[in-house]
C-alpha cells in the first residue's frame, strides 16, 4: 500500500522518551522535511498534556488511545507510554487499521507479545519496535561482518553489559522498580540486548537457563543513599543467562546494574575465528570516550585485523537519530532493513521472561512455549526476515 501524501501521527505517552526522541520531529523544522503531521497526543498525566499543548495545537486525550484513534484517525500511532500499557494500545491501533511504532519492550509479557503478533496478522496494519540499538553504527557493522561470514558460522556469543551506579539506581526509584510494571530489568532493559543477540546471530532462541539476584540496591535503613531504594522495589539488579539457539549457537549473557563503567564487552566465536569489541557509554575513572569503536577480528588462519567505526554524537551514541531517519524520514523503498518487527519484539520479551521463569524454577525454559502460535508462522527463517504490509 502506498504511503499517504502527508502521514498523520498520533503519540501515546508524553514522558521523557517522547520529548527526547519523537516530539521534536514535529517542530517547525520537521514540517519542511515532510515527516508528517502530529494530530493528537494521549497521556494520563494532565501536566504532560499541558506541556504538549503549550507548543502544539493538537487535541489531547487523558483516558487512553481508543477515543484518539476514533477521533484523530492517524495513519501511525507512536507508543511511548509505560511498558505495562503497550499491549493494549498496540492492539487497539491494529484493530483500527493503524500502523504502530512502539518503544521497547513491545509488551510486558510473552503472552501479550503473542497476542500482538496474532492481532497484527488479523489487521491490515503493521508493528515496528523501536529497538534503537540496532541502529547504532557499531552494531550495524557487527551485523554486516557476521552476515558476511567474517568468522564463519557463529557458535558462541558472550555479552556482558553493565550500568553505572546512577543509571542502574534510577530503575529502582521509578515505576520500573516493580516487576508488575516493568517486568524487571530482564524485560525493560535486557530486551535490548536479547534483541541484538537474536539479530546478530540471525536465529531464534530456543531455551534459556538463568539466574537473578538483588545484590547492590537495598531498602534497609543502614544502606547508603546511592544504594537505597523504596521498600516496594521487587526487581533484581544482577542477571545471568545462557541462551541456546535453534541452530545450535549458545549465548552467555550478564547484566550488572552497578559497575565502575557503562557499556558492554562482546565476543562472538565462530567456526573460522573470533570477533570482539568493547562499547563504552561512560568509561571508568572519568576517562574520555574514544573517537572510534574498534572491532577485532581474529581468524583461525591469518592475521588479526581491526575494523574502526567512528563514534557518532547524539542520544544513545547517535542510534536515535539513525533510527528516526531509517524508520520515519527516508522513503519506504530506501529504508535499511534494520527495523525490528512484532515477531522480533516478541522474542526479545520472551527471552527475558524465560530468564525470569528459569531463575524461579531452577531449570531450563523453552522460549517457544511462551509464544504459542508465533514460532509456527510460515516464512520465518531468521529475525527480521519478515516484511511489514505497509511501511510506517
Backbone torsions as a table, in degrees:
resi	resn	phi	psi	omega
1	UNK	NA	135.1	-179.8
2	UNK	-69.7	147.9	177.6
3	UNK	-73.1	147.4	177.1
4	UNK	-66.7	156.1	-178.4
5	UNK	-59.1	-43.5	176.1
6	UNK	-125.4	112.1	-178.0
7	UNK	-74.9	132.2	179.8
8	UNK	-99.0	117.6	-178.4
9	UNK	-107.4	139.4	167.9
10	UNK	-121.2	152.9	-176.8
11	UNK	-128.5	132.5	176.7
12	UNK	-115.2	113.7	-177.5
13	UNK	107.5	103.1	-175.0
14	UNK	-107.8	39.4	179.0
15	UNK	-87.4	-160.1	-173.6
16	UNK	-58.5	-43.9	-177.6
17	UNK	-63.6	-38.7	177.6
18	UNK	-61.9	-42.6	-176.8
19	UNK	-72.4	-30.2	-177.3
20	UNK	-89.4	-25.5	-173.0
21	UNK	-114.7	-34.2	-168.2
22	UNK	-118.4	-48.2	-178.7
23	UNK	-57.1	-36.9	177.4
24	UNK	-59.8	-19.3	178.9
25	UNK	-66.2	-19.3	-174.1
26	UNK	-109.0	21.7	171.7
27	UNK	-78.2	-179.2	-176.7
28	UNK	-56.1	-38.0	-177.8
29	UNK	-69.4	-24.2	-176.5
30	UNK	-75.0	-32.3	-178.9
31	UNK	-62.1	-37.0	-179.2
32	UNK	-65.2	-26.3	-178.9
33	UNK	-83.7	-4.4	176.9
34	UNK	73.6	24.1	-177.1
35	UNK	-70.3	-26.4	179.6
36	UNK	130.8	-170.2	-174.1
37	UNK	-122.0	136.1	173.7
38	UNK	-84.0	119.8	-173.5
39	UNK	-111.2	-13.9	179.9
40	UNK	-170.1	154.2	177.3
41	UNK	-138.2	137.2	176.9
42	UNK	-120.4	142.5	174.4
43	UNK	-166.7	150.2	179.6
44	UNK	-86.6	-7.2	-178.1
45	UNK	-99.0	112.7	-179.7
46	UNK	-58.0	-34.1	-179.3
47	UNK	-65.2	-38.9	178.1
48	UNK	-65.8	-40.8	179.0
49	UNK	-67.0	-36.8	177.7
50	UNK	-63.7	-38.2	178.0
51	UNK	-64.0	-36.7	178.1
52	UNK	-66.9	-49.4	-176.2
53	UNK	-68.2	-17.6	175.9
54	UNK	-69.6	-18.7	-178.7
55	UNK	-117.1	-32.6	-177.4
56	UNK	-121.9	137.2	176.1
57	UNK	-89.7	77.9	-178.5
58	UNK	-131.1	150.1	174.0
59	UNK	-63.7	145.0	176.8
60	UNK	-123.5	152.9	-176.1
61	UNK	-133.5	131.8	-176.4
62	UNK	-110.3	1.3	-174.9
63	UNK	-116.3	20.3	179.4
64	UNK	112.5	-171.5	-172.1
65	UNK	-102.1	-11.1	-174.8
66	UNK	-64.0	-44.6	177.5
67	UNK	-66.0	-38.5	177.3
68	UNK	-59.0	-46.3	-178.7
69	UNK	-62.8	-39.7	-179.5
70	UNK	-69.5	-41.5	-173.6
71	UNK	-83.5	-49.6	-171.7
72	UNK	-83.9	-23.6	179.5
73	UNK	48.1	60.3	178.2
74	UNK	-73.7	161.5	170.8
75	UNK	-85.5	-32.0	-176.3
76	UNK	-136.2	133.8	171.4
77	UNK	-105.9	123.1	174.3
78	UNK	-96.6	120.8	-175.9
79	UNK	-103.4	111.4	176.1
80	UNK	-125.2	20.8	177.5
81	UNK	-71.0	167.9	175.1
82	UNK	-55.3	152.9	-171.9
83	UNK	-50.7	-42.8	-173.1
84	UNK	-68.3	-12.6	180.0
85	UNK	-95.6	-8.2	-171.6
86	UNK	-61.3	-50.6	-170.8
87	UNK	-57.7	-49.8	-177.9
88	UNK	-61.4	-42.1	-177.3
89	UNK	-70.2	-39.8	177.9
90	UNK	-62.5	-45.8	-178.5
91	UNK	-66.6	-34.8	176.8
92	UNK	-63.2	-42.3	179.0
93	UNK	-65.5	-44.4	179.8
94	UNK	-61.8	-40.0	178.0
95	UNK	-62.4	-28.6	179.2
96	UNK	-89.9	3.0	-179.4
97	UNK	74.9	26.1	-177.2
98	UNK	-106.0	128.0	176.7
99	UNK	-65.2	155.1	-176.0
100	UNK	-129.4	134.0	164.3
101	UNK	-117.9	110.9	-174.4
102	UNK	-114.6	142.8	171.9
103	UNK	-65.3	159.0	175.0
104	UNK	-80.4	157.4	-14.6
105	UNK	-68.1	150.4	-178.1
106	UNK	-56.6	-42.7	178.6
107	UNK	-142.3	175.2	-179.3
108	UNK	-87.0	-29.0	-176.2
109	UNK	-132.3	161.0	176.9
110	UNK	-66.3	-36.7	178.3
111	UNK	-61.8	-42.0	176.4
112	UNK	-64.2	-38.8	179.4
113	UNK	-62.9	-43.2	177.9
114	UNK	-62.6	-37.7	178.3
115	UNK	-65.7	-38.3	177.8
116	UNK	-65.6	-42.9	178.6
117	UNK	-60.9	-42.3	178.2
118	UNK	-64.5	-40.2	179.2
119	UNK	-65.3	-37.2	178.3
120	UNK	-65.0	-38.7	179.3
121	UNK	-65.0	-29.6	179.2
122	UNK	-81.9	-14.8	-170.9
123	UNK	-100.4	160.7	170.4
124	UNK	-84.0	-8.0	-177.1
125	UNK	-99.2	177.1	-175.5
126	UNK	-139.3	166.9	-178.2
127	UNK	-123.5	136.9	166.9
128	UNK	-124.2	147.1	179.9
129	UNK	-111.2	130.6	-175.9
130	UNK	-81.8	64.0	171.9
131	UNK	-78.5	82.3	-169.7
132	UNK	-62.7	-24.9	-176.7
133	UNK	-69.6	-14.4	170.6
134	UNK	-63.5	-23.8	-172.7
135	UNK	-95.7	-1.0	172.8
136	UNK	-63.9	134.5	-175.9
137	UNK	-59.8	-35.0	176.2
138	UNK	-60.8	-44.6	-176.6
139	UNK	-69.2	-34.3	176.5
140	UNK	-69.0	-34.7	176.5
141	UNK	-66.2	-40.9	176.6
142	UNK	-60.5	-44.1	179.9
143	UNK	-59.3	-45.5	-178.5
144	UNK	-64.7	-41.6	-179.2
145	UNK	-64.5	-44.6	179.7
146	UNK	-66.4	-40.9	-179.6
147	UNK	-65.9	-29.8	-179.8
148	UNK	-82.7	-1.5	178.0
149	UNK	79.9	27.8	-176.6
150	UNK	-59.9	-28.5	177.0
151	UNK	-123.2	21.0	-177.3
152	UNK	77.1	-148.9	178.8
153	UNK	-84.7	123.4	179.7
154	UNK	-61.0	136.7	178.4
155	UNK	-116.4	-33.2	178.4
156	UNK	-144.4	147.3	172.8
157	UNK	-131.8	142.6	179.6
158	UNK	-128.5	109.1	-178.5
159	UNK	-120.1	115.6	-179.3
160	UNK	-118.9	109.5	-176.0
161	UNK	-105.9	145.8	177.1
162	UNK	-143.7	153.6	179.6
163	UNK	-117.6	143.4	172.0
164	UNK	-65.7	156.0	-176.1
165	UNK	-54.3	-43.6	-178.8
166	UNK	-61.9	-43.2	179.5
167	UNK	-68.4	-48.7	179.9
168	UNK	-61.0	-41.8	-179.5
169	UNK	-62.1	-34.4	-174.7
170	UNK	-60.9	-30.7	178.9
171	UNK	-65.6	-23.5	-178.4
172	UNK	-92.4	-0.6	179.2
173	UNK	-109.1	-20.2	-178.7
174	UNK	-98.0	-172.5	179.6
175	UNK	-62.8	-19.5	178.9
176	UNK	-61.1	-19.8	-174.0
177	UNK	-65.7	-14.9	-179.8
178	UNK	-106.6	125.0	-176.2
179	UNK	-59.7	-31.1	-179.1
180	UNK	-66.2	-21.6	-179.4
181	UNK	-100.0	-26.5	-173.8
182	UNK	-124.9	-14.9	-173.7
183	UNK	78.4	4.8	-175.8
184	UNK	79.5	172.2	-179.5
185	UNK	-59.6	-28.1	-178.2
186	UNK	-67.7	-16.9	173.1
187	UNK	-104.9	-59.6	-170.8
188	UNK	-66.1	-30.6	-179.8
189	UNK	-109.1	-51.1	-172.7
190	UNK	-69.4	-17.0	176.9
191	UNK	-57.6	-33.0	173.0
192	UNK	-55.7	-48.7	-172.6
193	UNK	-73.6	-38.6	176.9
194	UNK	-66.0	-36.8	177.1
195	UNK	-64.0	-41.5	177.6
196	UNK	-60.9	-46.0	179.5
197	UNK	-60.8	-45.8	179.3
198	UNK	-60.1	-41.5	-177.3
199	UNK	-70.8	-47.1	179.8
200	UNK	-62.4	-43.7	-177.3
201	UNK	-80.9	-9.8	179.1
202	UNK	52.8	47.9	-177.2
203	UNK	-154.5	163.7	178.7
204	UNK	-101.1	139.4	177.3
205	UNK	-68.0	139.7	-178.6
206	UNK	-106.6	-40.1	-173.1
207	UNK	-149.9	142.5	-178.7
208	UNK	-129.3	135.2	167.5
209	UNK	-120.2	129.2	-174.2
210	UNK	-147.7	167.0	179.8
211	UNK	-140.5	142.2	176.8
212	UNK	-135.3	147.7	179.1
213	UNK	-147.7	155.6	166.4
214	UNK	-104.9	110.2	-176.1
215	UNK	-111.4	-44.4	-165.6
216	UNK	-95.4	-41.6	-169.3
217	UNK	-106.5	122.2	-173.0
218	UNK	-130.6	165.2	-178.2
219	UNK	-110.8	4.1	-177.8
220	UNK	-68.9	153.8	-178.0
221	UNK	-65.6	-21.8	-179.5
222	UNK	-90.9	3.3	-178.5
223	UNK	-78.1	139.2	176.6
224	UNK	-59.0	151.8	-176.9
225	UNK	-59.2	-34.8	-177.4
226	UNK	-77.9	0.2	176.0
227	UNK	-125.8	-4.0	-175.7
228	UNK	-79.4	138.2	-179.7
229	UNK	-132.4	160.8	177.1
230	UNK	-59.9	153.6	-175.6
231	UNK	-67.5	-19.6	-178.6
232	UNK	-89.1	3.5	176.0
233	UNK	-67.7	128.2	-175.9
234	UNK	-131.6	22.9	-178.7
235	UNK	-106.8	162.0	-179.5
236	UNK	-90.2	156.6	177.9
237	UNK	-116.2	-0.9	-179.0
238	UNK	-136.1	119.3	-174.0
239	UNK	-125.2	143.7	172.8
240	UNK	-142.5	142.4	-179.8
241	UNK	-153.0	149.7	168.1
242	UNK	-117.8	124.9	-175.8
243	UNK	-117.1	122.2	177.1
244	UNK	-100.5	131.4	-175.8
245	UNK	-99.0	160.1	-177.3
246	UNK	-57.7	-38.2	-177.5
247	UNK	-80.7	-2.0	176.5
248	UNK	109.0	-17.2	178.9
249	UNK	-66.1	154.3	178.7
250	UNK	-126.9	135.0	176.6
251	UNK	-115.0	135.1	175.6
252	UNK	-108.8	124.7	-172.1
253	UNK	-129.3	142.0	173.1
254	UNK	-145.8	153.3	176.3
255	UNK	-140.7	129.0	172.2
256	UNK	-119.8	129.2	-177.7
257	UNK	-91.0	13.1	176.0
258	UNK	-150.5	104.2	-173.8
259	UNK	-144.1	156.2	176.9
260	UNK	-65.9	-19.2	178.2
261	UNK	-143.1	163.4	-177.6
262	UNK	-118.5	134.3	-179.7
263	UNK	145.2	-150.1	-179.7
264	UNK	-151.9	163.6	165.2
265	UNK	-114.9	140.8	-178.8
266	UNK	-132.1	132.0	169.4
267	UNK	-129.4	128.5	173.2
268	UNK	-120.5	119.5	178.2
269	UNK	-99.8	139.5	-178.5
270	UNK	-133.4	-178.6	-177.3
271	UNK	-71.5	-15.4	-178.7
272	UNK	-124.9	9.4	179.2
273	UNK	158.1	-158.0	-172.9
274	UNK	-144.5	141.5	175.3
275	UNK	-116.5	133.0	176.5
276	UNK	-135.5	149.9	173.5
277	UNK	-158.4	164.2	177.4
278	UNK	-133.8	121.4	-179.3
279	UNK	-108.8	118.1	-179.5
280	UNK	-111.9	127.7	171.0
281	UNK	-94.8	-39.9	179.3
282	UNK	-140.9	106.1	-175.7
283	UNK	-69.2	162.8	178.2
284	UNK	-73.1	154.0	173.3
285	UNK	58.2	29.7	176.3
286	UNK	68.8	16.5	179.5
287	UNK	-66.0	155.8	179.1
288	UNK	-76.3	148.2	173.6
289	UNK	-68.6	143.3	174.5
290	UNK	-71.2	158.2	-179.1
291	UNK	-82.3	-13.5	-178.7
292	UNK	-137.7	152.8	165.9
293	UNK	-91.1	153.7	178.0
294	UNK	-126.6	127.5	173.8
295	UNK	-109.0	120.9	-177.6
296	UNK	-100.4	125.2	178.9
297	UNK	-111.5	119.4	-178.2
298	UNK	-117.8	97.2	-179.1
299	UNK	-76.3	160.0	176.2
300	UNK	-69.3	-29.7	179.6
301	UNK	-139.0	98.2	-179.5
302	UNK	144.8	170.5	-176.5
303	UNK	-74.0	149.0	173.4
304	UNK	-70.9	139.1	176.0
305	UNK	-133.1	156.5	-178.5
306	UNK	-120.9	133.7	176.3
307	UNK	-107.1	122.3	-179.1
308	UNK	-102.9	137.9	-179.3
309	UNK	-124.1	127.3	-178.4
310	UNK	-66.5	139.3	175.4
311	UNK	-77.3	127.4	-179.8
312	UNK	-96.8	156.9	179.5
313	UNK	-92.4	169.0	178.2
314	UNK	109.8	176.0	-177.6
315	UNK	-64.7	139.4	-177.1
316	UNK	52.4	44.8	175.6
317	UNK	57.8	35.5	178.2
318	UNK	88.3	-4.8	-177.0
319	UNK	-66.3	-37.1	-178.1
320	UNK	-62.6	-44.9	-179.8
321	UNK	-63.6	-42.8	178.6
322	UNK	-63.3	-39.0	-179.7
323	UNK	-64.7	-48.1	-179.7
324	UNK	-61.4	-41.7	179.0
325	UNK	-63.3	-44.9	-177.2
326	UNK	-69.7	-38.5	-172.6
327	UNK	-92.9	-25.4	-172.5
328	UNK	-123.8	-33.8	-172.1
329	UNK	-90.5	-35.4	-176.4
330	UNK	-78.6	146.4	172.2
331	UNK	-58.5	146.2	-173.0
332	UNK	-51.2	-45.2	-176.2
333	UNK	-65.4	-19.4	-174.3
334	UNK	-96.4	-5.0	-174.7
335	UNK	-72.1	137.8	175.2
336	UNK	-70.5	149.8	-177.1
337	UNK	-87.8	59.3	176.4
338	UNK	-105.4	-5.1	-176.1
339	UNK	-68.4	138.5	176.5
340	UNK	-83.6	129.6	179.3
341	UNK	-84.8	177.1	176.3
342	UNK	-60.8	-37.0	179.8
343	UNK	-69.3	-40.4	174.1
344	UNK	-58.2	-46.6	179.2
345	UNK	-61.4	-36.6	-179.8
346	UNK	-65.7	-43.0	-178.9
347	UNK	-70.7	-31.5	176.4
348	UNK	-64.4	-43.2	178.5
349	UNK	-67.4	-44.9	-176.5
350	UNK	-65.0	-32.9	177.2
351	UNK	-65.5	-42.3	176.7
352	UNK	-64.3	-40.5	178.2
353	UNK	-67.7	-36.5	177.2
354	UNK	-62.5	-37.5	175.2
355	UNK	-61.2	-45.6	178.8
356	UNK	-59.9	-47.0	-177.7
357	UNK	-67.2	-38.3	179.3
358	UNK	-66.4	-40.7	178.7
359	UNK	-61.6	-33.7	-180.0
360	UNK	-77.3	-37.1	-174.1
361	UNK	-92.1	-25.7	-177.2
362	UNK	84.7	5.9	-178.5
363	UNK	-131.3	176.6	179.4
364	UNK	-70.8	152.4	178.5
365	UNK	-126.6	128.3	178.3
366	UNK	-79.5	123.3	-174.6
367	UNK	-67.2	-43.8	-176.7
368	UNK	-62.4	-27.1	178.3
369	UNK	-67.7	-19.8	176.8
370	UNK	-85.9	-10.9	-176.0
371	UNK	-125.0	64.7	-178.4
372	UNK	-58.8	131.0	177.9
373	UNK	85.5	-12.4	-176.6
374	UNK	-83.6	-48.5	-174.1
375	UNK	-67.7	-21.6	-178.9
376	UNK	-83.8	3.3	-177.8
377	UNK	-64.0	125.0	-178.1
378	UNK	-61.8	139.7	174.3
379	UNK	92.6	-4.8	179.5
380	UNK	-80.1	114.1	178.2
381	UNK	-115.4	-29.7	177.2
382	UNK	-161.0	164.3	179.8
383	UNK	-55.5	136.5	179.2
384	UNK	67.0	19.1	176.4
385	UNK	-76.1	-21.2	179.9
386	UNK	-79.5	159.6	174.0
387	UNK	-119.0	148.4	178.2
388	UNK	-79.8	158.2	-177.9
389	UNK	-75.8	-29.0	175.2
390	UNK	-145.1	126.2	179.2
391	UNK	-66.7	137.0	177.2
392	UNK	-91.1	NA	NA
